[in-house]
Amino acid sequence: MEKNNRSIRVECPKLLITRNESDLQWLIGYPFCPPLTIVSTFRCPHSNSSGPDFNKESEEIRTLLLKGFDVIGALIVGKSDSEKTAARAIEAARKLKKVLSGRTNSENEEMIGAVADPDTGEIRFFVSETECSMSLEFVNSVSYDDNPEKFFWETGCLLRCELPIKLPFKPSDVENIFSRAIEAVIAKFRDPNVVYMVEASSKASLDVIQPVIRRGAELDFDTALPTIELLDKAVHSSDQKLLRCACFCLKSKSTPELFSAENADIIQISVLLNRSEMSSKCGAPAVEYFSAMEETRLLIVDLKLEVLCYAIQGTPLIHAISKLLIPGLIDQLKSMKMMTLPNLLTQHQQLHPYHFSPPGIAHPITVIYELNYGETEMKQVDARRSLHLRLGLPFDRPLLRIANALDLSTKDHLSDSTTRKGSSLLKDVHIGIPSSGVSGGTVSLVQGSYEYYHYLHDGFDDSGWGCAYRSLQTIISWFRLQHYSSIDVPSHREIQESLVDIDDKDPSFIGSREWIGAIELSFVLDKLLGVSCKVIKVRSGSELPEKCRELALHFENQGTPIMIVCAVTCYTLLGVDYNEATGDSAFLILDPHYTGTDDLKKIINGGWCGWKKSVDSKGKSFFLHDKFYNLLLPQRPKVV
């Protein structure tokens, strides 16, 4: 059955289905979004011919999803009858939602069932109004948002709570005692005497209010999350019960770059317990000693909760605490309990939550890592690979390592984004440069961030011989910033030492001003990073435009900066603009020969980073026709 008044809104990159996709995906929504809005999708790896393992799925999704986000449907990849397949998807989604929520019914909740053709990628959407509905409605109107980050963060914010918990007990009947201790902590979150101190994390504005206190007795645990009424700006904030989350946020975000989880307004919430409020008289703390009747030992379980929740700024503060933060604390504590119990007596686990904003997902996710294992140990690698599979992330780039986690420390939103934190180097200097002038061309660019290294950087005079070293440093900075490696960007001397170590150069090479080329640079990348390189050779600079199609494929598939080397000079290539029909092309060049200060405007206006045509409008050739060129194309390591 089809109705014309329904519309499904997709706030994540358009669903592209391939033959390798999981045949079942969960559709995720948020209660304060417009009805039938899909904000992300999670694959279902725990599934077999009899269907999903709902207990395993719920355990993992409960940890990953920030509180408030929920399953609103499912998508099945297949070619069978669309409506029957959509009905199976909706049935699976309802079952998972019941396990996640602990409720036995979801009768009055709409659910989306989607069916994707594995050959064409076409998706058909259906809606079930209630659990008792006998038929599905086909929805023909589907809109995909080009800027989901703006949708989320223009009026959204994050709630953050850090809470260390120490649970001491004797290791007898350990499972029951540990479980009771966890339940006692959970009960404290709803205690009328518990105190939640709320304050703004951002120091960039004086418009936010001073910290406020909310007691457990003031909270509302009865109102269902979807029925909470958002408050608009007209509500006066002096009424403490009507205080909105927006009161702790910046009044406006001036640039699109600020629409991201990294730049979100963060509301810091601390949990405090007033143990003396009910005391009838003042008194000093007292300790009573009882000697043990037999030899015993004390076991202390050290848990560090760090909960993140997403809220619309119009959400009343009391509901943000009671319906988002407290359930988030409870869920994370239960997840840590499940991870700790199997090895409670044999292993001192170090569990730590981290929050990530992976590409293609506009809202953050939370992952709990066991820090007893190093990031390169197979247990951690397998855990990340499983997460990549669930989130539909590529398997050739590290997106969920600890270094990728969101930095939620207090920060100034107005700081300059062109320099990396803790570094004086310019970063991503090509962003915002004028267009290439290629009519009808397709632009293919470097993926991710890099730092600009050039002559005289750090006061080291390498003018006239160090351009290849500088280009290599820029490329290594790319691998660092994409978290493939944590090594420091090597100095000229360290680059020379690595070539001597592999017997490519004599010891006298160290400390010299000798020029190096593409092959030596590939040796250094292999030795220091384990990165292999592809080399493209051309007999003349005039032949470089013929390689644009191959270079475009490199930027689309690998995304690494390219080094262009000839006998007398070296450049870093950041992208190409290529019209396949006309052959017109341009190269985005980052020039390491720059000798000035790190003034972005001066660099762009001087053409040190900009589009270069093989032959410009005045007939001048940028690439030398009488020189042989090597192009060094670093390949992404296939790691997660």
C-alpha positions in Angstrom: 0.0 0.0 0.0 1.3 3.4 -0.9 0.6 6.8 0.8 1.9 10.0 -0.7 2.0 12.1 2.5 5.0 10.2 4.0 8.6 11.0 3.5 11.8 9.3 4.7 14.8 11.5 5.4 18.3 10.1 5.4 20.9 12.0 7.4 23.9 9.9 6.4 25.7 9.4 3.2 23.4 7.8 0.6 23.2 4.1 1.2 25.4 2.4 -1.4 24.9 -1.3 -1.4 27.5 -3.8 -2.8 27.6 -7.5 -3.0 30.0 -7.6 0.0 27.6 -5.8 2.3 26.1 -7.5 5.3 22.6 -8.7 4.2 21.0 -7.1 7.3 21.6 -3.5 8.5 20.0 -1.8 11.5 18.6 1.7 10.8 19.3 4.2 13.6 17.1 7.2 14.5 16.9 9.9 17.2 13.6 10.8 19.0 13.9 14.6 18.4 14.5 14.3 14.7 11.6 14.6 12.3 9.6 11.3 12.0 11.1 8.6 9.8 14.6 10.1 9.9 17.5 7.7 9.5 20.7 9.1 11.0 23.0 6.1 10.5 23.2 2.4 9.8 24.9 -0.4 11.6 25.7 -3.8 10.0 24.6 -7.0 11.7 27.6 -9.3 11.9 26.0 -11.7 14.4 23.6 -13.4 12.1 23.2 -16.8 10.4 20.5 -18.7 8.5 18.2 -18.7 11.5 18.4 -14.9 11.9 20.3 -12.4 14.1 21.7 -13.2 17.5 19.7 -10.5 19.3 21.5 -10.8 22.6 25.0 -10.3 21.0 23.7 -7.5 18.8 22.1 -5.6 21.7 25.2 -5.9 23.9 27.4 -4.3 21.2 25.0 -1.7 20.0 24.1 -0.6 23.5 27.8 0.2 24.0 28.3 1.9 20.7 25.2 4.1 20.5 25.0 7.3 22.6 21.9 7.2 24.8 18.9 8.5 23.0 19.7 7.0 19.6 17.7 3.9 18.9 16.9 1.3 16.3 14.0 2.5 14.1 14.1 -0.2 11.4 16.2 -2.5 9.4 17.4 -2.9 5.8 17.8 -6.3 4.0 19.9 -6.8 0.9 18.1 -9.2 -1.4 16.1 -9.7 -4.6 13.1 -11.5 -3.3 9.6 -10.1 -2.8 10.1 -6.5 -1.5 7.2 -6.2 0.8 7.7 -9.6 2.4 11.4 -8.9 2.8 10.6 -5.5 4.4 8.2 -7.2 6.8 11.0 -9.5 7.9 13.3 -6.5 8.4 10.7 -4.8 10.5 10.1 -7.9 12.6 13.9 -8.2 13.3 14.1 -4.5 14.2 11.2 -4.7 16.6 12.8 -7.8 18.3 16.1 -6.0 18.7 14.5 -2.9 20.0 12.7 -4.9 22.7 16.0 -6.5 23.8 17.7 -3.1 23.9 15.0 -1.4 25.9 14.0 -4.3 28.1 10.4 -3.7 27.2 8.1 -6.5 25.9 6.2 -4.5 23.3 6.6 -1.6 20.8 3.0 -1.6 19.6 2.7 2.1 18.9 6.1 2.8 17.4 6.6 3.2 13.6 9.2 1.0 12.1 11.0 1.3 8.7 11.7 -1.8 6.5 14.0 -1.3 3.6 15.0 -3.7 0.8 18.1 -3.1 -1.3 18.8 -4.7 -4.7 22.4 -6.1 -4.5 22.9 -5.5 -8.2 21.6 -1.9 -8.7 21.8 -0.6 -5.1 18.1 0.6 -5.5 16.4 0.8 -2.1 12.6 0.5 -1.5 11.3 1.8 1.8 8.2 0.5 3.7 6.7 1.7 7.0 4.8 -0.3 9.6 2.7 2.0 11.9 2.3 -0.5 14.8 3.3 -4.0 15.8 -0.3 -5.2 15.0 -0.4 -3.6 11.5 -1.4 -6.2 8.9 0.0 -4.3 5.9 3.0 -2.1 5.1 3.0 1.3 3.5 5.4 1.8 0.6 7.1 5.2 0.9 8.2 6.7 -2.5 9.5 10.0 -1.2 13.0 9.7 0.1 15.4 12.7 0.7 19.1 12.5 1.3 20.8 15.4 3.1 24.0 16.7 1.6 25.1 18.1 4.9 24.1 15.9 7.8 26.8 17.5 10.0 24.9 20.8 9.9 21.7 19.0 10.7 23.2 17.5 13.8 25.4 20.2 15.2 23.7 23.5 14.3 21.3 22.9 17.2 22.9 19.9 18.9 25.3 19.5 21.8 27.1 16.9 23.8 26.7 15.9 27.5 29.8 14.4 29.0 30.3 12.8 32.4 33.5 11.2 33.8 33.0 9.1 36.9 35.7 6.9 38.5 34.3 4.0 40.6 36.2 1.8 43.0 34.5 -1.4 44.2 36.3 -3.2 47.1 35.2 -6.7 48.2 36.5 -10.0 49.4 36.9 -12.6 46.6 34.4 -15.1 48.0 31.1 -15.6 46.1 32.7 -13.0 43.9 30.1 -12.9 41.1 27.1 -12.3 43.4 29.0 -9.7 45.5 30.3 -7.8 42.4 26.8 -7.8 40.8 25.2 -6.5 44.0 27.8 -3.8 44.2 27.1 -2.7 40.6 23.3 -2.6 41.3 24.0 -0.5 44.4 25.9 2.0 42.3 23.1 2.1 39.8 20.6 2.8 42.5 22.7 5.8 43.7 22.3 7.5 40.3 18.5 7.8 41.1 19.0 8.7 44.8 17.1 11.9 45.7 20.2 13.1 47.4 22.6 12.6 44.5 23.8 15.9 43.0 24.5 16.6 39.4 26.7 19.7 38.8 26.3 21.1 35.3 28.8 23.5 33.7 29.8 24.6 30.2 33.1 23.2 29.0 33.8 26.0 26.4 35.6 29.0 27.6 35.2 30.8 24.3 32.2 32.8 25.3 31.0 34.8 28.3 27.4 34.2 27.3 27.0 30.8 29.0 25.6 30.7 32.5 27.5 29.7 35.7 27.5 26.1 36.9 24.1 24.9 38.3 23.2 22.1 40.6 20.4 19.5 40.0 19.5 17.1 42.7 18.0 13.6 42.2 14.7 14.7 43.8 14.3 17.3 41.0 14.7 15.0 38.1 11.9 13.4 36.0 12.3 9.6 35.5 8.7 9.0 34.4 8.3 11.0 31.1 9.1 8.9 28.1 11.9 10.3 26.0 9.9 10.7 22.7 7.2 12.7 24.5 9.5 15.3 26.0 8.7 18.8 24.8 11.6 20.8 23.5 11.8 24.4 24.9 12.3 27.3 22.6 14.3 30.5 23.2 11.2 32.3 24.4 11.3 30.3 27.7 12.9 32.4 30.3 16.0 30.7 31.7 15.5 32.1 35.2 12.9 29.4 35.8 15.3 26.7 36.8 12.9 23.8 36.0 12.8 25.1 32.4 16.5 25.6 32.0 17.6 24.3 28.5 20.8 22.7 27.4 21.2 25.7 25.1 22.0 27.9 28.1 25.4 26.1 28.3 26.2 26.4 24.6 27.7 29.1 22.4 25.0 31.3 20.9 26.0 30.7 17.3 28.4 28.9 15.1 29.8 31.2 12.4 31.4 28.8 9.9 30.5 25.5 8.5 33.8 24.0 9.8 32.3 24.2 13.3 29.5 21.8 12.4 31.2 18.6 13.7 31.5 16.5 16.7 35.1 17.8 17.3 33.7 21.3 17.6 30.4 20.6 19.4 29.4 22.4 22.5 30.1 20.2 25.5 28.2 20.3 28.7 30.2 18.8 31.5 28.3 17.0 34.2 29.8 15.8 37.5 28.1 13.3 39.9 28.3 14.1 43.6 26.8 12.3 46.5 26.0 14.2 49.7 26.3 11.6 52.5 25.8 14.1 55.4 22.5 15.8 54.3 20.3 13.6 56.5 22.5 13.6 59.5 20.8 15.1 62.6 24.1 16.4 64.0 27.6 17.3 63.0 30.3 14.8 63.5 33.7 13.7 62.4 34.2 10.7 60.2 34.8 7.5 62.2 36.5 4.3 61.3 35.8 1.0 63.1 38.3 -1.9 62.8 37.3 -5.6 62.8 40.1 -8.1 62.6 39.6 -10.9 60.1 39.0 -14.4 61.5 41.1 -16.0 58.8 43.6 -15.1 56.1 41.9 -13.1 53.4 42.6 -10.5 50.7 40.8 -7.5 49.3 39.9 -7.2 45.7 39.4 -3.8 44.2 37.7 -3.3 40.8 38.6 0.1 39.4 36.2 1.3 36.7 36.4 4.6 34.9 33.2 5.6 33.3 33.2 8.3 30.6 29.7 8.8 29.1 28.8 10.9 26.1 25.3 11.8 25.1 23.9 13.8 22.2 21.1 16.3 23.0 19.1 18.9 21.0 19.9 22.3 22.6 16.2 22.8 23.4 16.1 19.7 25.6 15.2 20.7 29.2 18.2 20.1 31.4 16.4 17.9 33.9 15.3 15.5 31.1 18.8 15.5 29.6 20.1 14.3 32.9 17.4 11.8 33.8 16.6 10.4 30.3 20.0 10.6 28.6 22.9 10.9 31.0 21.8 8.6 33.8 20.6 5.8 31.4 24.0 6.2 29.6 25.9 5.8 32.9 23.8 2.7 33.7 24.4 1.1 30.3 28.1 1.7 30.4 28.4 0.4 33.9 26.5 -2.8 32.9 28.7 -3.2 29.8 31.9 -3.0 31.9 30.4 -5.5 34.3 29.8 -8.0 31.5 33.4 -7.4 30.3 34.9 -7.7 33.8 33.0 -10.7 35.2 34.7 -13.6 33.2 38.2 -12.6 34.4 37.4 -11.0 37.7 39.7 -13.1 39.8 42.4 -13.9 37.2 43.1 -10.6 35.4 43.2 -6.9 36.5 41.4 -5.4 33.5 41.9 -1.8 32.4 38.7 -0.8 30.6 38.5 2.6 29.1 35.8 4.2 27.0 36.7 6.2 23.9 34.5 8.3 21.7 34.9 8.4 17.9 33.4 10.3 15.0 34.2 8.0 12.0 33.6 9.1 8.5 30.0 8.6 7.2 28.5 8.7 10.7 27.5 12.2 11.8 27.0 11.3 15.4 29.7 10.0 17.8 30.0 6.4 18.9 31.5 4.9 22.0 34.0 2.0 22.2 35.3 0.4 25.4 38.9 -0.9 24.9 40.9 -3.2 27.2 44.2 -1.4 27.7 46.1 -4.5 28.8 46.5 -5.2 25.1 48.6 -3.1 22.9 47.0 -1.6 19.8 49.0 -3.9 17.4 48.2 -7.1 19.3 45.8 -9.3 17.5 43.1 -9.1 20.1 42.8 -5.4 19.6 43.2 -5.6 15.9 40.4 -8.2 15.7 38.2 -6.0 17.9 38.8 -3.0 15.6 38.2 -5.1 12.5 34.9 -6.2 13.9 33.9 -2.6 14.5 34.9 -1.6 11.0 32.7 -4.4 9.7 29.7 -3.2 11.7 30.1 0.4 10.8 30.8 -0.2 7.1 34.3 1.4 7.4 37.2 0.5 5.0 39.7 -2.1 6.1 42.8 -0.2 4.8 42.9 2.7 7.2 43.0 3.1 11.0 39.9 5.0 12.0 39.2 3.6 15.5 42.6 3.6 17.2 43.0 5.5 20.4 44.7 8.3 18.6 41.6 8.8 16.5 39.4 9.4 19.6 37.7 12.7 20.0 39.6 15.2 22.1 36.9 16.4 24.4 39.1 18.5 26.6 38.2 22.1 27.2 39.0 24.0 24.0 38.6 27.3 22.4 36.2 27.0 19.4 37.6 30.2 17.9 41.2 29.0 17.6 42.9 28.9 14.3 42.2 25.6 12.5 45.1 25.9 10.0 47.7 24.8 12.6 47.8 21.4 14.4 47.4 21.4 18.2 50.9 21.4 19.7 52.5 22.3 16.3 53.7 25.5 14.6 53.3 23.9 11.2 50.6 24.9 8.8 48.1 22.2 8.0 46.0 21.5 4.9 47.1 24.7 3.2 45.2 23.8 -0.1 41.8 24.2 1.5 40.0 27.3 0.1 42.4 28.0 -2.8 41.0 29.3 -6.1 39.7 26.9 -8.7 42.0 25.4 -11.3 40.3 26.9 -14.4 39.7 23.5 -16.0 36.3 23.7 -17.5 34.1 20.6 -16.8 36.9 18.8 -15.0 36.7 16.3 -12.1 38.7 17.2 -9.1 40.5 14.4 -7.2 42.3 15.4 -4.0 44.4 14.1 -1.2 42.3 12.5 1.5 43.0 13.6 5.1 45.4 16.0 6.6 49.1 16.8 6.2 51.6 19.4 7.4 53.5 21.8 5.1 57.3 21.3 5.3 59.5 23.6 3.2 62.9 25.2 2.9 64.4 26.8 6.1 61.7 25.3 8.3 62.9 25.1 12.0 65.8 27.3 11.1 67.6 24.6 9.1 69.1 25.9 5.9 68.5 23.4 3.2 67.9 25.9 0.4 69.0 24.5 -3.0 69.2 20.8 -2.0 66.5 19.8 0.5 63.3 19.9 -1.5 63.0 16.1 -1.7 63.6 15.8 2.1 60.8 18.4 2.7 58.4 16.7 0.4 59.1 13.4 2.2 58.5 15.1 5.6 55.1 16.3 4.3 54.2 12.8 3.2 55.3 11.3 6.5 53.2 13.9 8.3 50.2 12.6 6.4 50.8 9.1 7.6 51.1 10.4 11.2 48.0 12.5 11.1 46.0 9.6 9.7 47.4 7.5 12.6 49.2 4.9 10.5 52.3 5.7 12.5 53.3 7.5 15.7 56.9 8.1 14.8 58.2 11.7 14.7 58.7 13.3 11.3 62.4 12.6 10.6 65.0 15.3 10.2 67.3 15.4 7.2 70.0 13.6 9.2 67.6 10.9 10.3 66.5 10.4 6.7 70.2 10.1 5.7 70.9 7.7 8.5 68.0 5.4 7.4 69.5 5.2 3.9 72.9 4.3 5.4 71.3 1.7 7.6 69.9 -0.2 4.6 73.3 0.1 2.8 71.9 2.3 0.1 74.5 5.1 1.0 78.0 5.2 2.4 78.4 6.5 6.0 79.9 9.7 4.5 76.4 10.6 3.3 75.3 11.5 6.8 75.5 15.2 7.4 76.0 15.9 3.7 74.0 18.3 1.5 73.5 15.6 -1.2 70.3 15.6 -3.1 68.1 12.4 -3.1 65.4 11.2 -5.5 62.2 9.1 -5.7 63.8 5.7 -5.3 65.7 6.7 -2.1 62.6 8.2 -0.8 60.6 5.0 -1.3 63.4 3.2 0.6 62.9 5.6 3.5 59.1 5.1 3.6 59.5 1.4 3.6 62.1 1.4 6.4 60.5 3.9 8.7 56.8 3.3 8.1 56.6 -0.1 6.3 54.9 1.8 3.4 55.3 0.5 -0.2 55.2 2.8 -3.2 54.2 2.7 -6.8 56.5 4.5 -9.2 55.3 6.1 -12.5 58.0 7.1 -14.9 57.7 9.6 -17.8 60.4 10.6 -20.3 59.3 14.3 -20.4 57.3 16.8 -18.3 55.1 17.2 -21.4 53.8 13.6 -20.8 52.5 14.2 -17.3 49.0 15.3 -18.4 48.7 11.8 -20.0 48.9 10.3 -16.5 46.0 12.4 -15.0 43.5 9.5 -15.2 45.9 7.2 -13.3 46.7 10.0 -10.8 43.0 10.7 -10.2 42.4 7.0 -9.4 45.3 7.1 -6.9 43.7 10.0 -5.1 40.3 8.4 -5.1 41.5 5.0 -3.9 44.7 5.7 -1.9 44.4 9.4 -1.1 48.0 9.9 -0.2 50.2 12.9 -1.3 52.4 12.1 -4.4 56.0 13.2 -4.9 57.0 14.5 -8.3 60.8 14.3 -8.8 63.0 15.2 -11.7 66.8 15.6 -11.9 66.7 19.3 -10.7 63.6 19.7 -8.6 60.9 18.1 -6.5 57.2 18.9 -5.7 54.4 17.4 -3.7 51.2 16.7 -5.6 47.9 17.1 -3.7 45.4 16.6 -6.5 44.5 16.8 -10.1 41.6 18.4 -12.0 41.0 16.5 -15.2 38.5 16.8 -18.1 38.6 13.3 -19.7 36.7 14.5 -22.8 38.9 17.5 -23.7 42.1 16.3 -22.0 42.4 19.7 -20.2 44.1 19.2 -16.8 45.7 21.0 -13.8 47.9 19.8 -11.0 47.5 20.9 -7.4 51.2 21.6 -6.4 52.6 22.1 -2.9 56.0 23.6 -3.4 58.7 22.8 -0.8 61.0 25.5 -2.2 59.2 28.3 -0.3 61.6 30.1 2.1 59.3 32.6 3.9 57.4 32.6 7.1 54.3 30.4 7.6 51.9 33.1 6.4 49.0 31.3 4.7 47.9 34.3 2.7 51.5 34.9 1.5 51.8 31.2 0.5 48.6 31.1 -1.5 49.1 34.5 -3.1 52.6 33.6 -4.1 51.5 30.4 -5.8 53.5 28.2 -3.4 50.3 26.1 -3.1 48.1 26.2 -6.1 46.8 24.8 -9.3 49.4 24.5 -12.1 48.7 23.7 -15.7 51.3 21.9 -17.7 51.3 24.9 -20.1 49.8 28.1 -18.9 47.8 30.7 -20.8 51.1 32.5 -21.8 52.5 29.3 -23.3 54.9 28.7 -20.4 55.5 25.1 -19.3 55.5 24.3 -15.6 57.0 20.9 -16.1 60.3 20.7 -18.0 60.1 19.0 -21.4 63.7 18.0 -21.4 63.8 16.2 -18.1 62.8 12.7 -17.0 60.2 12.6 -14.1 59.5 10.0 -11.5 56.2 10.1 -9.6 56.2 8.4 -6.2 52.7 7.1 -5.2 52.7 5.9 -1.5 50.2 3.1 -0.9 48.0 2.9 2.1 48.9 0.0 4.4 46.0 -2.4 4.8 45.6 -2.0 8.5 42.8 -0.9 10.9 
